[in-house]
Amino acid sequence: MARHRLAALLTTGCGLSAVAAGWLLWGAPQPGPADAGSLPAGVHSPTSHTTAASPPTRVRGPNGLDAAVVPVAALGDGALALPEDLRTGGWWALGAAAGSSEGTVLIAGHADTRADGLGPFAALHRIPLDARVEVTGADDQVRAYRLTARRTYRREQLPTDLFAGDGPHRLVLVTCAGPYDRAVGRYQRNLVLYATPIEPNARVANEPPALAYGNLSSGPNPARTRSGLG
């Protein structure tokens, strides 16, 4: 499948989900946070604490980002088959796995539904640059990343390299962003956060003591995810 086709998958998925679930980003920024930071460039090795690559099963970060992760692919119509559960994100299984020596680990999730309000991925609108994000693999190993850039793209301009299994190793977190187009039932933009690998015990500028996490085995807090960004 050509990369220009892959770039349409995530945006199409957001559109279909908006129709089905009535997205409205209750309380989230409109149209979205400003672009900031420098996009990852060059070689980003998975740090000296390298473990074998493993499918991601959880992602966690500041402001309520705490979600299970499952592998996803494309539906027959080309849409990315993101989980309907707000507490679960989708990992693009044709990209890189957590701890890979190269490629992009793409994890995406719905921001909200009209019925449930904001979910964990709405936190992407509030996470600052330099924050620490951790991805747990199916091997129970935690890989740490530092956020380096934030970009908002129009649906038709989502970069094709977000779906790459090669190139410098990085993590990208994606959700939909406003404004919401009621005429077509979908958001017009995608919010993308870029992160590069760091040592598991490394401290970052925007890491409150409460986010110096260790054990990520417990599930998300339903009260927190249902109430928004807190």
N, C-alpha and C positions, 0 to 999 in steps of 0.2 A: 504494500500500500504506500503510495507516494506521501511525502511529508506534508505537502500542501493539503492533502486530504485529512491527515491526522490533525492538523491545526484547526480544522472545522469541527472535530469531534467534541471537544469540551464545550465550545460555545453552543453548539447545537443541543447538547445535553442540558445546558442551563436553560435554554429556551423551552425545551419540552417539559422540564421540571416546573418551570414557572406556570405553564398552562395547567399542569396536573395538580399542583399544590398551592397555587395562589401566592407565590412569593411576594413580599413587599418590604423586606429589610426593615422591620419595625425597629425604630430607634437607631439604625445604623446610618453612617454618614452618607449624604447624597451630594454629588454623585460618587464620592469616594475620596480617600486620602490622596494628597499630592504625591507625585513621583519624587523619589529621593534615593540617594546612594548611588554607588557604582556597580554595574552589572559584573558578575564574576567573569574573570578572563584568565587565560593561561592554564597551568596545570594545578589541579587541586587534589592532591593525594588524600586518601582517607585517614591521614595522620599516622603516627608511629604505632598507635595502639590498634593496628589493623586486625580485623577478624574476617572470616569468609563472608561473602555476600549472602544476604538472607532477605526474603520478602518482608516488607514492613507490616507490623500488626497494630501499632499504636503510634500516635504523634501527640506531643505535649509541649506547651509553651505558655507564655504569660497571658493574662487577661481572660482566662477560661478556655484556652485551647487545650482540649483533652478529649481525644476521640480514638475509637477503634478504627483500624484500617483493614480493608479487604481488597484483593485483586479485582480489577475490572477490565473489561475490554469494550469493544464497540457493539452496538445493536445492529440489526439488519439495515436500519436506515442511516447508519453512520454516527449515531449519537453515542457519547460516552455513557455507559450504563452505571451511573452513580447510584449508590444505595439511597433508598428513600428515607431511611432513618437518619435524622439530623446528627445523631451521636456517632455516626460511622462515615468515614471518608473512603474514597476509592483511590487505589494505587494503580497507575497505568502500567499494567503487567508486561507490556512490550518495551518498556523503558528499563532503566537501571534499578537494581535492588539496593536495599540499605547495605552500606559497606562495600559496594562495588568499587573497583579501581578506576572506573570511568563511567561517564554517562549521567543522565539526569534522573533523579528520583522524583517523580511527579505525583503529588498527593492532592486531591481535590475533594471538595465537599459542598453541600448546600449550605447557604447562610441562614435560611429561615424557612418557615412555612406559616401560613396564615393561622393554622390551628395551634401550632406549638410555639410560635414566636422565634426568637433567635436561638441558633444552635452554636456549637463550639467553633465552627468555621467563620462565624461572624466576627470572632476575635481577630481575624486577619486585618480587619479595618482599624484596629487599635494597637496592634503590636508595633513597638518602636524598632528602628534599626539598631543593630548591635545586640539585640536580644538573643537569648539562647533558646534553641528549639531542639528537642530530643526525639529520635525515632527509634522505637524498639522493634527488633526483627523477630521472626518466628523462632530464632535460636535464643531468645530472651536477652540478647546482648543489646546494649543501648549505644546508639551513635549520636554524637552531639554536633550541632551546626550553629553557626552565627549568621544572623540575618544581615545581609549587606546591601540590599536594594529593594525598592518597591516600585512597581510599575502598574499602571492601569491602561489596558489596551481595548480598543474597540473590538467587537466580536470577530469581525472579518480581518483583523490585523494581529491576531494572536501569533507570536513567533513559532515557526515550525520546529525550532531546535528544542522547544520544551518537551518534545516527545522523543528525543534522541536517546539511544542506548549507548552512544559513544560520545567522545569529547570530554572535557574536564568534568570531574565528579562534582555534583552539586545537588542541592535539594530545592525544589520549587513547590510552593503551596498556593493553591488557586481556589478562588471562589468568585461568584458573580458580584457585580457592582452596578450601582444605579447610573443614570436614571432608568426607571422601569417603564417600558413601553407597553401600555395597556392595550393598544391597538393590536399588537402581535402576541402579547402575553409572555414577554421575556425581558430580561435586562439587556442593556445595550453594550455593557462593557464587562471585562474580566479583570479582577484584581490579582496580581501575581507577586508573591514575595520570593526573593532569591536568597539562598543561604549556602555557605561553604563549610566544609568539615573542620572541626576543631578537636582538640584532645578531650576525652570524656570528662576530665576533672578541671578543665580550663574555666576560668571565671570570665564573664563578659560585663560590659559597662552597664547594661540594663537588666541585671539579674537580681531581683530582690531575694533576700534570704529564703523566703518561702518557696522559691523556684529552684533551689539547689537540690533538685530531685534525685532520688536514688532508685527506689523500687517503683516501677511503673506497672506493676501487675494488676492493680485494682482497676475496676471499670470507672467510667466517668460519673460525676456526681449529677444525678438526674435533676436535682433542685437547681443546681447552678446552670446546667445547659438549658433548661426550660426558661429560666428567668433572664437569660441574655448574658451580657458581658459583665454584669455585676459591678 
